[in-house]
Each structure stands twice: as structure tokens, then as C-alpha cells.
């Protein structure tokens, strides 16, 4: 489909109503993947348990396969050995797919940033990330806040958005040469 | 006979086991779920969350920055002189006091060495952001460290360098003058 035709469809009255409906449906059933790598997974489980009950927002069913999941909560340290598996699991998820980087290790390397020879310094080096949720580990409430942010993204999304623009809302970190270690690099304004 | 004995023991054990579960039906009702966005869990008094900085107490001694095991605290400022828009500490002007929560592991090591007790770990936990760079906090304003803050910090660096240079020059001149005086005094005594 050409760009003009897609734009016309996106502005169409019928499709905008469908957009709202589909957005509501997607928002209320973001199914995460059962995918805990380290201690942050404990807080993820706590968010799923009775006290914080992630089921209230439609994210209760933690699917055991990437093919049934919408949301990947990367909870815990991503080692270099695990990185190809993380990438493969991400590739196996159907569109639309979202990623939450949960915990300091996944956001920028956390405690491993200086001496961690075995840790990927931020999961956004290998997969596009929608929402960053730092903390060591973040409280279950913080994970719920990240989920609300994902729901915000889903609500705003147009029907053709994902397929056409792909990773528009997501950010992949491409560090400058010579500044590979994020704790050395200074703040880069904007995205 | 054994057949009936087995039948009895099996049905009895099932009933005993199920009764433990069934008891909860008849207990007075206790609701454990916290309706999170509307009601929040009680945060413990010693919870280690987002830092709280009392800027007016800070003497800019860089002890927290040095103690940090992941180098997530960054402080810039000047003693003496005037920088427009800087934050007033105790005997120092602070232009930047940021914590990168993508690295911070909330270990409390920055709180312990502080000689004036101006930095604390507070009860706040929500740090989620859409961008890798949105997880850095400007502790003096309590908001995310954005482009405007960064532009201000970059602009202030020149001023700080100028002020420091000026202070160094004055110091050097004073030292030279003192040296001359001493030398002159020495000559006098030699005569």
C-alpha cells in the first residue's frame, strides 16, 4: 500500500473509530511474556500476585511462549550469553509488541556498568525498548506505572502505525564510537 | 475389606485437605489487594527510593560522588563568584546535581559519608520513562534532567572555568607577593 493511501485510510472517519476500539482492546489485554532473568523477576512475580494484582489491568496471563505475548518485560541482568536468546524471543513475538526494560541492569548496566565484562550495558543495545523502568529492583508499583505508560502508547496508536513505522515509539541506543560505556558518556539531549 | 478401608482413608484425606482450603470461605473477610493507582501501599520509613537533596545545606564536597560505586552522581558547581540561575548551597553555587537512575542501585553509600546530612534516600519509587535519557534526575529541581538543564550546565561550565581561573590567578599573585616580601625580608636580615 502506498503512503498516500495509508494516510487517507488513517484519517478516515471509519478507521478512526476502529482505532479507538482496537486501542481500547489492546490496552486492556497486554499479555506479558514469562521471562525473568534475575532478581527483578521476583518483583515482577509480586506484581502478578494478590497484593498488586496486575490482572486488574488485563495483564494477568503471563504467556509461556513469545507467540502469544504482546509485552516483553526484560526483568533482570542480560548477559552476553543470554543476549542472542533475548533477541530471538523478541523476533518471535507478533506485532504489535512492546518492551519494558525493568531494573537498572537492563536500563544502563546498573551495578555491572564498571566491572561487568559479561553484561549487556542496557538491553536497548539489542532490542528496541518502549518504556524504561529503573530501580534496583523497582517496586511492583513502579512496574505497574511502566505498564500504564505502555497502555498510554497503545491508546495513542493508529491501526496502521505499527506496521508502517515500526519502531517509531521505541528507542534503540546507538552509542558513539569510543563512548561505548554508558557511564563514561555524558548526557545526550533529546532522544 | 481392604477395599473399603482404602475408600475410607482416601475420602477422609481429601476432605481434611479440602477443609483447610474451605476454612477461608468462613473466615472474616480480609482484602489484600491494594487498588494501586487510587490507593498506595504504605512505604516503610527506611525505604530506599529516589534521592532527596537539601540543596541549601550542600557544601559541594564531592564525597557522595566519590563514594558512589557506579559513578551515577554528577556534581558541578563553583565556590565564590556568581553564576546566573545556579542553586545556592552552603558556600557554594551548584549548577548540576544529577543522579543517573539507570545506574543507581540505591546502596546508601552516598548518604553515609555526607558531612552535613543533605542527601537522603526518600520514599518515591516511580522513575519510569519513555527514553533512556529520561531516567536521569536533577535533584535540585526534583524533575528529570532535560535538554534545558543540560544547556544551562554546558553554558555554566565556561563561567565556572573563568571564575576558577580568576581565583587561581589571585591566589598565585598573592603567593608571589608573599614570596617577594619574604625574600625582601630575608635580604634585610642578611644585610
Interface residues (C-beta under 8 A of the other chain):
Chain A: X50 X51 X52 X53 X56 X104 X107 X108 X109 X110 X111 X113 X114 X122 X124 X129 X130 X131 X132 X133 X134 X135 X136 X138 X139 X141 X142 X144 X145 X146 X148 X149 X169 X171 X173 X182 X183 X187 X188 X189 X190 X191
Chain B: X32 X33 X34 X35 X36 X37 X40 X41 X69 X70 X71 X72 X98 X100 X101 X102 X103 X104 X105 X106 X125 X126 X127 X128 X129 X130 X131 X132 X133 X134 X135 X136 X145 X146 X147 X150 X151
